[in-house]
C-alpha cells in the first residue's frame, strides 16, 4: 500500500514505529540519518493530510451554518 492510500491513523502508527526505532536496541548510527529523513517526510505528509481535513471540515461547517 502506498503512502498516498494510507489513512492518517495508519501513517501516524507508522511514524510512531519509526520514532520508536531510535530508542530501540536496533538503533544504528549508520542508518539514523536515513530513518530520520523518512520519518520527517512522513510527518510532512501527515501534516498535509490534517490540513486538508481541516479545510474540508471548515467548508462543511460553513455550508451547515448557511442553511
N, CA, C and O atoms as a GROMACS GRO file, in nm:
protein
  268
    1UNK      N    1   0.086  -0.119   0.000
    1UNK     CA    2   0.000   0.000   0.000
    1UNK      C    3   0.089   0.123   0.000
    1UNK      O    4   0.177   0.137   0.085
    2UNK      N    5   0.066   0.212  -0.094
    2UNK     CA    6   0.149   0.332  -0.100
    2UNK      C    7   0.107   0.430   0.009
    2UNK      O    8  -0.004   0.422   0.062
    3UNK      N    9   0.196   0.523   0.041
    3UNK     CA   10   0.169   0.621   0.146
    3UNK      C   11   0.046   0.705   0.114
    3UNK      O   12  -0.023   0.752   0.204
    4UNK      N   13   0.020   0.725  -0.016
    4UNK     CA   14  -0.094   0.807  -0.055
    4UNK      C   15  -0.227   0.740  -0.024
    4UNK      O   16  -0.328   0.808  -0.008
    5UNK      N   17  -0.228   0.607  -0.016
    5UNK     CA   18  -0.352   0.534   0.010
    5UNK      C   19  -0.374   0.505   0.157
    5UNK      O   20  -0.478   0.451   0.194
    6UNK      N   21  -0.279   0.539   0.241
    6UNK     CA   22  -0.291   0.511   0.383
    6UNK      C   23  -0.374   0.620   0.452
    6UNK      O   24  -0.374   0.736   0.410
    7UNK      N   25  -0.444   0.580   0.556
    7UNK     CA   26  -0.520   0.676   0.635
    7UNK      C   27  -0.422   0.754   0.724
    7UNK      O   28  -0.307   0.716   0.741
    8UNK      N   29  -0.472   0.862   0.779
    8UNK     CA   30  -0.389   0.941   0.871
    8UNK      C   31  -0.348   0.854   0.990
    8UNK      O   32  -0.234   0.860   1.036
    9UNK      N   33  -0.441   0.774   1.039
    9UNK     CA   34  -0.412   0.688   1.154
    9UNK      C   35  -0.301   0.587   1.120
    9UNK      O   36  -0.212   0.563   1.202
   10UNK      N   37  -0.307   0.529   1.001
   10UNK     CA   38  -0.204   0.434   0.960
   10UNK      C   39  -0.068   0.503   0.949
   10UNK      O   40   0.034   0.448   0.990
   11UNK      N   41  -0.068   0.624   0.894
   11UNK     CA   42   0.057   0.698   0.882
   11UNK      C   43   0.112   0.735   1.020
   11UNK      O   44   0.233   0.729   1.042
   12UNK      N   45   0.024   0.773   1.112
   12UNK     CA   46   0.069   0.808   1.247
   12UNK      C   47   0.126   0.686   1.319
   12UNK      O   48   0.225   0.697   1.391
   13UNK      N   49   0.064   0.571   1.300
   13UNK     CA   50   0.118   0.448   1.360
   13UNK      C   51   0.255   0.415   1.301
   13UNK      O   52   0.346   0.374   1.374
   14UNK      N   53   0.269   0.433   1.171
   14UNK     CA   54   0.398   0.409   1.106
   14UNK      C   55   0.504   0.505   1.161
   14UNK      O   56   0.618   0.466   1.184
   15UNK      N   57   0.465   0.631   1.180
   15UNK     CA   58   0.559   0.730   1.235
   15UNK      C   59   0.598   0.694   1.378
   15UNK      O   60   0.714   0.708   1.416
   16UNK      N   61   0.501   0.648   1.458
   16UNK     CA   62   0.532   0.603   1.594
   16UNK      C   63   0.634   0.489   1.592
   16UNK      O   64   0.729   0.487   1.671
   17UNK      N   65   0.613   0.394   1.500
   17UNK     CA   66   0.708   0.283   1.487
   17UNK      C   67   0.846   0.333   1.447
   17UNK      O   68   0.947   0.285   1.498
   18UNK      N   69   0.849   0.429   1.356
   18UNK     CA   70   0.978   0.484   1.311
   18UNK      C   71   1.050   0.552   1.426
   18UNK      O   72   1.170   0.533   1.444
   19UNK      N   73   0.978   0.632   1.502
   19UNK     CA   74   1.043   0.704   1.611
   19UNK      C   75   1.084   0.610   1.724
   19UNK      O   76   1.184   0.634   1.792
   20UNK      N   77   1.008   0.503   1.745
   20UNK     CA   78   1.044   0.404   1.847
   20UNK      C   79   1.177   0.337   1.812
   20UNK      O   80   1.252   0.298   1.902
   21UNK      N   81   1.205   0.325   1.684
   21UNK     CA   82   1.331   0.263   1.641
   21UNK      C   83   1.451   0.336   1.701
   21UNK      O   84   1.551   0.273   1.735
   22UNK      N   85   1.441   0.469   1.714
   22UNK     CA   86   1.552   0.548   1.765
   22UNK      C   87   1.585   0.513   1.910
   22UNK      O   88   1.697   0.534   1.956
   23UNK      N   89   1.487   0.459   1.984
   23UNK     CA   90   1.509   0.422   2.123
   23UNK      C   91   1.525   0.271   2.141
   23UNK      O   92   1.540   0.223   2.253
   24UNK      N   93   1.522   0.198   2.031
   24UNK     CA   94   1.529   0.053   2.039
   24UNK      C   95   1.673   0.003   2.035
   24UNK      O   96   1.767   0.080   2.012
   25UNK      N   97   1.687  -0.125   2.059
   25UNK     CA   98   1.818  -0.188   2.051
   25UNK      C   99   1.865  -0.201   1.906
   25UNK      O  100   1.983  -0.227   1.881
   26UNK      N  101   1.773  -0.185   1.812
   26UNK     CA  102   1.807  -0.194   1.670
   26UNK      C  103   1.872  -0.065   1.617
   26UNK      O  104   1.921  -0.062   1.504
   27UNK      N  105   1.870   0.041   1.699
   27UNK     CA  106   1.926   0.170   1.656
   27UNK      C  107   2.067   0.154   1.604
   27UNK      O  108   2.150   0.085   1.663
   28UNK      N  109   2.091   0.219   1.492
   28UNK     CA  110   2.224   0.219   1.432
   28UNK      C  111   2.254   0.359   1.383
   28UNK      O  112   2.177   0.416   1.305
   29UNK      N  113   2.363   0.414   1.428
   29UNK     CA  114   2.402   0.548   1.385
   29UNK      C  115   2.418   0.554   1.235
   29UNK      O  116   2.393   0.658   1.173
   30UNK      N  117   2.459   0.444   1.176
   30UNK     CA  118   2.477   0.437   1.031
   30UNK      C  119   2.347   0.463   0.956
   30UNK      O  120   2.347   0.526   0.851
   31UNK      N  121   2.236   0.416   1.011
   31UNK     CA  122   2.107   0.429   0.945
   31UNK      C  123   2.021   0.543   1.001
   31UNK      O  124   1.911   0.568   0.952
   32UNK      N  125   2.070   0.611   1.102
   32UNK     CA  126   1.990   0.714   1.171
   32UNK      C  127   1.947   0.828   1.078
   32UNK      O  128   1.831   0.869   1.082
   33UNK      N  129   2.037   0.878   0.996
   33UNK     CA  130   2.003   0.990   0.907
   33UNK      C  131   1.896   0.949   0.807
   33UNK      O  132   1.802   1.024   0.780
   34UNK      N  133   1.910   0.830   0.753
   34UNK     CA  134   1.812   0.778   0.657
   34UNK      C  135   1.674   0.761   0.722
   34UNK      O  136   1.573   0.799   0.664
   35UNK      N  137   1.672   0.703   0.841
   35UNK     CA  138   1.546   0.683   0.914
   35UNK      C  139   1.484   0.817   0.952
   35UNK      O  140   1.362   0.835   0.942
   36UNK      N  141   1.568   0.912   0.994
   36UNK     CA  142   1.517   1.044   1.033
   36UNK      C  143   1.455   1.114   0.913
   36UNK      O  144   1.348   1.175   0.924
   37UNK      N  145   1.520   1.105   0.799
   37UNK     CA  146   1.469   1.167   0.677
   37UNK      C  147   1.333   1.106   0.638
   37UNK      O  148   1.242   1.179   0.600
   38UNK      N  149   1.321   0.975   0.646
   38UNK     CA  150   1.195   0.908   0.614
   38UNK      C  151   1.085   0.948   0.712
   38UNK      O  152   0.971   0.970   0.672
   39UNK      N  153   1.120   0.959   0.840
   39UNK     CA  154   1.022   1.000   0.941
   39UNK      C  155   0.978   1.144   0.919
   39UNK      O  156   0.860   1.176   0.933
   40UNK      N  157   1.070   1.230   0.884
   40UNK     CA  158   1.037   1.370   0.858
   40UNK      C  159   0.945   1.383   0.737
   40UNK      O  160   0.851   1.463   0.738
   41UNK      N  161   0.970   1.304   0.633
   41UNK     CA  162   0.884   1.305   0.515
   41UNK      C  163   0.743   1.259   0.551
   41UNK      O  164   0.645   1.319   0.508
   42UNK      N  165   0.735   1.153   0.629
   42UNK     CA  166   0.604   1.102   0.671
   42UNK      C  167   0.532   1.204   0.758
   42UNK      O  168   0.410   1.221   0.745
   43UNK      N  169   0.604   1.272   0.845
   43UNK     CA  170   0.543   1.375   0.930
   43UNK      C  171   0.487   1.489   0.844
   43UNK      O  172   0.381   1.543   0.875
   44UNK      N  173   0.558   1.526   0.738
   44UNK     CA  174   0.508   1.630   0.648
   44UNK      C  175   0.381   1.584   0.576
   44UNK      O  176   0.288   1.663   0.558
   45UNK      N  177   0.376   1.457   0.536
   45UNK     CA  178   0.256   1.402   0.473
   45UNK      C  179   0.138   1.406   0.569
   45UNK      O  180   0.027   1.443   0.530
   46UNK      N  181   0.162   1.370   0.693
   46UNK     CA  182   0.056   1.372   0.794
   46UNK      C  183   0.007   1.515   0.814
   46UNK      O  184  -0.114   1.540   0.821
   47UNK      N  185   0.100   1.608   0.824
   47UNK     CA  186   0.064   1.748   0.841
   47UNK      C  187  -0.021   1.797   0.723
   47UNK      O  188  -0.120   1.868   0.743
   48UNK      N  189   0.015   1.758   0.603
   48UNK     CA  190  -0.060   1.795   0.483
   48UNK      C  191  -0.200   1.735   0.487
   48UNK      O  192  -0.298   1.804   0.458
   49UNK      N  193  -0.208   1.607   0.521
   49UNK     CA  194  -0.338   1.540   0.529
   49UNK      C  195  -0.429   1.605   0.632
   49UNK      O  196  -0.548   1.624   0.608
   50UNK      N  197  -0.372   1.640   0.747
   50UNK     CA  198  -0.451   1.705   0.851
   50UNK      C  199  -0.497   1.844   0.807
   50UNK      O  200  -0.609   1.885   0.839
   51UNK      N  201  -0.413   1.914   0.735
   51UNK     CA  202  -0.450   2.046   0.683
   51UNK      C  203  -0.566   2.033   0.584
   51UNK      O  204  -0.660   2.113   0.588
   52UNK      N  205  -0.559   1.933   0.496
   52UNK     CA  206  -0.668   1.911   0.402
   52UNK      C  207  -0.798   1.876   0.475
   52UNK      O  208  -0.905   1.923   0.438
   53UNK      N  209  -0.786   1.794   0.579
   53UNK     CA  210  -0.903   1.757   0.656
   53UNK      C  211  -0.963   1.879   0.726
   53UNK      O  212  -1.084   1.896   0.732
   54UNK      N  213  -0.876   1.964   0.778
   54UNK     CA  214  -0.922   2.086   0.844
   54UNK      C  215  -0.997   2.175   0.745
   54UNK      O  216  -1.101   2.232   0.779
   55UNK      N  217  -0.945   2.187   0.624
   55UNK     CA  218  -1.012   2.267   0.522
   55UNK      C  219  -1.149   2.209   0.488
   55UNK      O  220  -1.246   2.283   0.473
   56UNK      N  221  -1.157   2.078   0.476
   56UNK     CA  222  -1.284   2.013   0.445
   56UNK      C  223  -1.385   2.037   0.557
   56UNK      O  224  -1.501   2.067   0.530
   57UNK      N  225  -1.341   2.024   0.680
   57UNK     CA  226  -1.430   2.047   0.793
   57UNK      C  227  -1.477   2.192   0.796
   57UNK      O  228  -1.594   2.219   0.824
   58UNK      N  229  -1.388   2.285   0.766
   58UNK     CA  230  -1.426   2.427   0.763
   58UNK      C  231  -1.531   2.454   0.657
   58UNK      O  232  -1.627   2.528   0.681
   59UNK      N  233  -1.515   2.394   0.540
   59UNK     CA  234  -1.612   2.412   0.431
   59UNK      C  235  -1.746   2.353   0.471
   59UNK      O  236  -1.850   2.415   0.451
   60UNK      N  237  -1.744   2.234   0.528
   60UNK     CA  238  -1.869   2.170   0.570
   60UNK      C  239  -1.938   2.251   0.680
   60UNK      O  240  -2.060   2.267   0.680
   61UNK      N  241  -1.858   2.299   0.772
   61UNK     CA  242  -1.914   2.380   0.883
   61UNK      C  243  -1.978   2.506   0.826
   61UNK      O  244  -2.088   2.544   0.866
   62UNK      N  245  -1.909   2.572   0.733
   62UNK     CA  246  -1.962   2.694   0.673
   62UNK      C  247  -2.093   2.666   0.599
   62UNK      O  248  -2.189   2.742   0.611
   63UNK      N  249  -2.096   2.557   0.522
   63UNK     CA  250  -2.219   2.525   0.447
   63UNK      C  251  -2.331   2.489   0.543
   63UNK      O  252  -2.447   2.518   0.514
   64UNK      N  253  -2.300   2.427   0.654
   64UNK     CA  254  -2.401   2.393   0.753
   64UNK      C  255  -2.458   2.520   0.818
   64UNK      O  256  -2.578   2.529   0.841
   65UNK      N  257  -2.372   2.615   0.845
   65UNK     CA  258  -2.413   2.739   0.909
   65UNK      C  259  -2.500   2.825   0.815
   65UNK      O  260  -2.582   2.904   0.861
   66UNK      N  261  -2.479   2.808   0.684
   66UNK     CA  262  -2.554   2.887   0.586
   66UNK      C  263  -2.696   2.834   0.565
   66UNK      O  264  -2.781   2.905   0.511
   67UNK      N  265  -2.723   2.712   0.606
   67UNK     CA  266  -2.856   2.657   0.584
   67UNK      C  267  -2.949   2.684   0.699
   67UNK      O  268  -3.065   2.644   0.695
   0.00000   0.00000   0.00000
